[in-house]
Amino acid sequence: GATGKGEYGVTSEEPMSIVTVPVSTYFKAQEMAVFRMQIPSAMNLFQASEGRYPNSEEEFMTKIIKANQIVLPKLPEGDVYFYDVQARELKIRSKKAN
């Protein structure tokens, strides 16, 4: 009838989310791999070979990100990555916060 559910248990008014769940899970896992594994590993190798951490955003982007072929997840429009020299970590600056 009009209130029955379709073949996959979804009414015609409810969009199916079969594709969106795996996609959102993929991006979260990808971000975790980059920020919790790839960048810290590259930073440790840099520190071991140079005896220090990158001292500028340019050096970080060149010798950590580009040299290790790390692909950063795409950010929403207006947000940008920046390297915090004092904290020794990559952060996101959002124009929405300003």
Sequence and secondary structure as in RCSB ss.txt:
>XXXX:A:sequence
GATGKGEYGVTSEEPMSIVTVPVSTYFKAQEMAVFRMQIPSAMNLFQASEGRYPNSEEEFMTKIIKANQIVLPKL
PEGDVYFYDVQARELKIRSKKAN
>XXXX:A:secstr
 TT   TTS  TTS   TTHHHHHHHHHHHHHHIIIIIHHHHHHHHHHHHSS   SHHHHIIIIIITTT      
 TTEEEEEETTTTEEEEEEGGG 
